Each structure stands twice: as C-alpha cells, then as structure tokens.
Amino acid sequence: MTMQQAGLRSGATPLAVRMRPRSLEEVAGQRHLLTPGSPLVALAADTTGERGAVSVILWGPPGTGKTTLAQAVAHSSGRRFVELSAVTAGVKDVRQVMEEALSTRDLYGTSTVLFLDEIHRFTKAQQDALLPGVENGWVILIAATTENPSFSVIAPLLSRSLLLTLEPLSDDDLGVLVDRALHDERGLRDSVMLDEEARASIVRLASGDARRALTALEAAATSARSEAREADRVARASAVDDVDDEDDVDGEDDVDDEAPAAAAEEPVLPVITTEVVARAVDRALLRYDRNGDEHYDVISAFIKSIRGSDVDAALHYLARMIEAGEDPRFIARRIIVSASEDIGMADPQALVVAIAAADAVQFIGMPEGRIPLAQAVVHLATAPKSNASYSAIDAAIADVRAGKAGRVPAHLRDAHYPGAKRLGHGKGYRYPHDVDLGVLEQQYLPDALQGARYYRPTEHGNERDVSARLAKLLRIIRGGRG
C-alpha cells in the first residue's frame, strides 16, 4: 500500500468513525460510568437479557463518547443496534423501529438497542412515541443530548430512564486516542509521524472533544502527506535537472547511476508539525470549538451583556455561539425573552425587533441569519432597560401561589349565561366607554387584594411616559387611593 493509500484513502470513512471503540474496554475517559457493576457495564455484559431492559439518557458535551458508548454496549452484548437522529427522524421512523424490535425479539429472541442522537430536538409528541417501546421493554433506548434533560426531555421518559452525565475528556484521554489512531490498522497505520509539540497542540485545541481531536489529526495528516508529495516532486525534478546539467557539461551520454538510485529511495514518512496543524485545522477547529465553555455559560454571558448594555460584549458572545454551531433559533428565542424581561415597556419596539429577527432567521437561514440576529442584539443592548413588567408578573404569581386570590367581584363576573343575572353577576358594572375619558372609578381587584400594586414603572425611556399616565389612571380608577 502506498503512502497516499494508507489510512486516508479517497472517499474513506472519517477517522473519528473508523476509530470508534468496539467495546467498553477501548473507551477513553468516562471512568466514572465504567466501573465494575455500573449500569453501562452491566448492560454490556448482559448477553441473555435476563436483567431486563434499562434505558439510558446520556448527557454531555459533543465528542465525549455518547454514540461510542451506545455502540459498544450493543456490540458487547450482541444486541441489534439501530441509530436514529432526532434531526432527521420522525414519529413514523420511531414506530417502525419499535415494530421491528418487537418482531425481532419475538422471532429471534434478540433485543434491540435504539440509539437516538440529539433527543432534545424531538418535540413532546415525538418523545411520547418512544414511551410504549421503553415502557414495555421492546427496545433499550440510549438517548444522547447536549442539553439539560430536565428541560429538554419529557418527564415520563426521564422517570423510565437512567440519567448518566458525561464529562469532557482529559488531555491524557485525548492523547491516548490520538496515539491509537496514529498506529492502529483502522487509523493511520503509522503512515505519518507526529511530533510531540504537534500532538500537544491537537490535544489542546480539541478542548475535551474526541471527535474534534481525531478530525484535527486526520486533516493534519492529509496536509502533511500533500506537502511531502510536493516536496518529493520538487526534489525529483531538481535531481533530473542536475543530471541534465552534468550531461551538458561533460558532453557524455552515460547517466550517473546514483541519481536514479537516490530518486528511488524509500520516501521519508511525512511529519506532522505544529505548523502543519495550524495550516490544516486552525479554521476547522475554530468552527466547532466552544473554547471549553459550557453551553449555558456562554448564553448566560450573552444575556447579561445585553442586560448590562455592553453591545460589544453581547456581539462577542453572539459570534461565539454562531461559530460554535449553536442553533440560531435557540439564540433568537433567548433574544425574545430578553426583549421582554430586560427592556419591556422602556422600549416596546424591542420585542417587535426581536420577533422580526427570529422570523428572519427562520426564513433566510444561516449564514445570512447572523445579520438580523446582530441587528436585534444591537437594538436590545443599546435600548433603555426596565424589568418592571417581568417583576410585576412574578409578584402577581407569588400572591396567587400564596393564596391571595379571593373571588372575582360580582360586577365583573360573566353575566351572559341563563340565570347569571339572578345571581347578581354583572350587576353594577360600569362600561368605561360611556364616559369621555374612557376611564372611570371601579373596583377590579378582588376584595383581598384591594390596593395591591404589581407594576411599578421606571423612569427609563418610554416607561417615563407610562409612569405618568399610570399615576393618572390609578387616581381615577381607585378614587384617589392609588
């Protein structure tokens, strides 16, 4: 096999896929989940199915081994393995897997492991379709998610599954994976050399992500090979030129026997250096690298920067999320929440802009969607701020939860159904449009909450005008009691 063919052939399966462990013993990292007797180890060791079907939800950052663990469990236990992605699969696909799993179990006594990647992308209805199979043991569900399952997985599914948390891989773990891929028959088969500084660079840039490390190694190997071939071509051409020059000088036809011999020497293995890594993978790593930050840390900093009116910081965190491959719809939803929570009536237009940005992202997609997102972020970050509406609804909810409710005043109750008026419903209600101002004195709150104030506007932006108008309204409605 030639240097070009070894390990990285045209159209070959990606290195990260080829190097996927075939058993739990080959898995790097996640030792806290792989101790003797742990659920995953027990599941992998149960080749008879006697211990029952225990479904699992794997929660962790990208590249920490969620797919790997699922495949290793299925392979070790001899179970049938089916993989679905919540990005492309629907309820029909789930039901088909369930039917096939039930049939396979009944006909051949073989249970099925269903690996569902990115389960957080499934709607509630789609997740509901998983319940019969999980509950009746037709499949062993191993679901993977990068988002907190408490927020993204329905409660009935959570209660029927073990929740296991995966951690980013350590530098030592990544080093083991890189070394294995360099030498293994499934990997690069010793077709390139990797110097220590380059190895450390790949490990560092991977930030705990095994897939990223192997992708970086593969890209660097491709670059090293390409550069080595080019250097070899130049050297051979130079050697031929030297021979021709000697012939011209000597005027003899016989060729130096050493030149062809030198050209035919076994080529030196390409070497991956830090410079090769930088040229080959720097941009690719940036595209997927979240710099070790957790998903919610970056979004938290993003929202707090908008709230704090630091437009440059807000744009920085927006850029990090976009470059990390964050779902732009998720970003748009957070911007909408911020528009109401942190700006509110100080600039009512902020909510309109935020919703328009979300619609634009949905309509035009990425990468152009970054532009309306940035426009909305700039608007929100530079807008006057008020959390008065947010505080108001929370205060009102707190009273309701504390039992401070009371009956709706009789004059405000529904009087449209037969017999309502005999009960006094609607009696004494005053229609505001009957007076010139369109506002009149009348009790609206229950007796137990008379005089309660929830909405307390600030003096920021548009809310300054709202504050003045509200003071006048309360004097009329509450008869000067405010």
N, C-alpha and C positions, 0 to 999 in steps of 0.2 A: 504494500500500500504506500502511495506517495505521501509526501508531507502535506499536500493540499487535501488529500482524501481522509487522512487520519482525524477522527474526532469530529471535525466540522466539514461535512460534505454538503454540497449544494442541495438545498431542499430538505436537509436533515432535521429531525425533531430538535427543538431547542434544548440546550444543555441542561437547563433547570428541570425540564421534564425527564430527560434521559437519566438524570442523577437522582430522581426521586427514590427514597428508600423503599426496599421491598419488604422490610419487616421493621418492627418497633425497635429492634436492636440497632438498626442503622440510623435511626432518627437522632439528629444532633439537637441538643437543648431539650427544654421542657421536661427535665428530670423530675420535677415535682409532680408530673402527671404519669410518670412511667415507673414508679416504684413497684416492687413486687406486691401483688394483691390489689393494685389500684384499678379503678373501673375500666380503663382502656386496656390494661394488661390482661385483666380477667376476660374482657370481651374478645380480645385477640386469641386467647388461649382456649376459649370455649368452642371447640370444633363440632360438638354434638348438639348445641342449642339447648342443653339441659338447664342452663342457668337463666333462661328467659331472655327476652329482648329488652335491652335497656337503651333507650335513645339518648343522644348526647347533643348538646349545643356547645360548639367551640367558639369562644370569643377572644379575639386578639387582633393585633395589627397585621397588615399584609406581610406575606413572606415568612410567617412564623411556623408554618407547617400544618395548617388546618387540613388542606387536601391530602397532604402526605400521611397524616395520622389516619384519616379515613380509609385511604387505600391500603395502608399497612395492616389495619385491623381486618379488613375484608380478606386480604391476601393470606394473612397468617391463620385465619380461622376457616378458610376455604369457602367463605360465603360468596354469593353472587354480588357483584358491585355495579351499581348504577349511579351515574353522576348527572345532576341537573344544575343549571344555573338559573337563579331567580330573575336574571336579566332577560333571558330569552324564553323560559318555560312558563306555562300557564296551568290552569286547573285541569285542562284536558290531558296534559302531559303527566301531571301528578296522578290522576285517576288511572291512566294507562299503566304506570309503574306499579300502582297498588294492585291492579288486576293481575298483572304478570307475576308479581311477587306472591300473591295468594295461590295462583296456579302452579308456580314453581315449587312452592312449599308443599302443596297437596300431592303433586305428581312425583316429585323427586326428593322431597324431604330437605330441600336446600333453602335456607333463609336468605334474604336479600338485605344488603346494606345500601340505603339510599343516601348518597351524599348530596346535600343541597347547598350550593355555594351562594353567598350573599342573601341569606334568608330575609334580611331586613328590607329587601326590595320587594318582597311579596306583600300584597295587600292583606287585610284581615280575612277577606273571603278566600283568598288563595291559601293562606295559612290554615284556615278552617278545613280545607280539603285534605290536609295531612292527618287530621285527627283520627279518622277511623282506622287508618293503617297503623298509626302509632299505638293507639289505644288497644287494638286487637292483636298487636304483635305481628302484623303481616310484613312489616319492614322494621329494620333497625335504622332509625333516622339519625344521621350525623349531619347536623346543620352548622354552617360556618357563617360568622358575621364579624364585621369590624366595628359595629355599633353596639352600644349597650343593649343587651337583650331585654332588660326591664322596660325599655322604651320602644323596642322595635319588634318584639315577639309577643304574640297573644298569650294571655295568662294560662289558658288551658294547655297550650303546648309547653309552656315553661314548667308547669306543675308536673307534666308527664316525662320530663327530660332532666338529665344531669347537666348542670351548667359548669363547664370547665374553662378556666381562663388561661390563655397562652401568653407568654412573655416574649419580648424581643430577644433574639438570640445574642449571646455574649460574643465578644471578639474571638474568644477561644473556640466557641462553637462554629463560628463562620470560618475560622482558619482551618478547622478540620474538614469542613465541606469543600473549601477551595482546594486543599491538598488532595482530597479524594477525587475531585473532578479532574484534577490535573493528571493523575496517574491511572485512574480506573479505565477499564475497557469500554465502559459505557460513556466515558467522558472524552478527554483529550488524548488519552493513550500515550502520554509522555512525548507528544509531538511538538511541544513548545517548552521553553524553560521560563520560570517565573522567579525574578529576583526578590529578595526579602522586602525591599522598600516598596516594590510594586504590590506585593502580597498585602503588606500593611495598609497600603493606600486603598486597595479594593475592599478590605475588611472595614476600614474606617468609613468609606463612602457609602457602604451598604447600610449602615445605621441599624443593625439588628435584623435586616431583611435577607433571608437566604436566597430568595429568587433574584433580588437585586444584585447580590454578590456574584451569583453564577452567570447572570446576564452580562455583568461587567467583565467577568473573566472571559466569557465567550467572545464578546466584542473586542477585547484587547488581544485575544489570540488571533482573531481574524486580521486585525491590523498588523500584528507582529509578523504573521505569515506573508501578508501582502507586501510589507516593507522589505522582508527578507528576499522574496522573489524578485522585487525590483532591484535590490542591491546585487543579487546574483546575476541578473540580466546585464546590469551595467558592468559588473566585473568581467563577465564573459565577453561582452563587446569590446571592452578595453584590452583584454588578452589577445583577441583576434587582431585588433588594430596594431598591437605591439609586434605581433608576428609579421604582419604585412610590412610594417616599417623596417624590420630587420631584413626581410627579403629584398626590399628596395635598396638597402644599403649594401648588402652582400652580393646582390645580383645572382643569388643561387636559388634553385627551386626546392631544395630539401628543407623541410619544416622542422623546427625544434621539437623533438619528441616530448619535451617536458611541458610545453604549453597545453596540448590536449589533455595530457595526464592531469595537469593542475585543474583544468576546467572540468574534468570528470570526477574530481574528488567528491566524496560524500559531503553534501552541504551541511554546514553547522546548523544546529537547531535554532530556530528563531527565539529571541529572548524578549519577554515582556518586561519592560522597564516602567518606571513611574511616568516617563514622558509618553510612552505608548498608551498607558492607561488614561492619561489626561487627554490625549488626542482622540482616543476611541470612545470613551464612556462619559466624559465630563458632562456633556449636554444631556445624554440619556439618563444619567443618574439624577441630575437636577430635576428632570421632568417628573420623576417618581419619588424623589426624596422629600420627606417631610422634616428633615433635619432632626429626627428623633422626637419631635414634639408629638404629643397625643392629639388626636382629632379634636377633642373638646377644649384643649388648651388654646389652640390657635383660634377657634371660633369665639372663645371667651375673650381673648385679647382683641379680636376684631370688633366685637360688640362694645367692649369697654372703651375702645379708642373712638368709636362713633359717639358714644355717650359723653366722653370727655372732650369732644370737639377737636381732636387731633386728626385732621383729614389725611395727613401724610402717613401716620401710623396705620390708620384704617385702610388706606390703599395698599400699604405694605402687606398687611395680613390678608387682604383680598388677593393680592398677587401670589402669596404663598399657597393659599388654598387652590387657586386656579392651576398653578404649576404642579401642585401635588396631585392633581386629578380629582379634586373634590367635585361632587355632583353640583352643578351650578344651580339646580332647583333648590337644593338644600340651602345654599348661600342666599338665594332670593327669598326663601321663607324666613330666614333669620333677619334679613333686612326689613321685611314687612313687619315683623314683631317689634323690631327696634323703632320703626317709624311711629308706632302707637305707644310703646312703652316709654320711650325716652324723649320723644318730641311732642307727640299728642297735639293738643289744641294750640300749642305755641306756634305751630306751622302745620295746619291741617293738610296742606298740599303735599307734605312729606309722604303721607300714606298713599296718596294718588300716584306719586312718582315711584314709590316702592312697588306697588302693584303693577304699574306700567312696565317697570324693569323686569319683573317676574314673567309677565306676559311676553315681553320681547325675547327673553331667553328661551322660553318655550317655543316661540315662533321661528326664531332665526338660528337657534342652536349656538354651539361653540365652533370656532374661537371668537366669532363676532359678538357673541353674547357677553363677553367681558366688558364691552363698551357701555351698554345700558346699566350693567351692574356697577361700573365705576361711576357713572353719572349719578345713580341713586346714592351711592356711598358719599360722594362729594356733597350732594344736597343735604343728606341727613347729618353729616359731620359738621357742616357749616351752619345748619339751621339753629334757631333758638330752641332751648330744651325745656321740657316740662314732663314730669311723671305724674301730674295731678290726676289724669284720667285713670292711669294704672293704679295709683294709690287709692282712688275713690272706689273702684270696683272691689279691690281687695278688702277695704274697710267694710263695705256693704256685705260682702260674703261672710266676713268674720262675724258680723252681727247676726246674720241668718243662721250660721252654724252654732252660734251661742244661744239660739232660741229666741232671739229678739225679733219676732216677726209680728204676731198679732193678726187679727182678722182685717181683711180689706174693708175700709169704711163703706157703710151701706150705700151711700150715694154713688160710689164708684163701681159697685158690683153690676154684673151683667143683668140687664132687665129685658132681654129680648125673648126669653122663653116663656111659655104659658105659666102663669101663676107667680112669676118673679115679682111683679109689682105688689101682689098681695103680701109678699114677704118684706116689702119695703125696699127692695133693691132698686137703685137708681133714683129714689125719692130725694129731692133736694139738690140734685146735680145741676150745676150752673155751667152753661155752654160758653166757653171763653170767647167764641167769635161773635157773641151777642153784644159785646162791649167794644168801644172804639179801639182800645189798646190791644185787644186780643188776649189780655191777661187780667185775672181777677182774683180776689181773695177766696181761697177754698182749701180745705184740708185734703191732702193727697196721701200722706204717710199714715200708717196705722197709728192708733192711739199710743201704743207703747213706744213709738219712735218719734213722737212729736218733737220738733226742734232739732232733729238729727241733721248733721252736715257731713256729707261724704266728699263731695267735690269742692276742693279749695284751690282755685286757680292761682297761678303765679303771676308775676308782673312781666313775664318774658314774652316777647314777640306779640303774636296775635292774641295771646291769653290776657294781655293787659286790657284789651277792649272787652274780652269775655268777662273779666273780673268786674269791670264797671257795670256792664249790662246785667250780670247776675245779681249784683247788690240791689239794683233797682227792682228786678223781678222778685227777689225774696221779700223785699219790703211790701210789695203789693200782695203776693200770694199768701204770705204769713201774717199779713196785717201789721207790719212793722215789727214783728217778733224775730225776723231774720232767721 
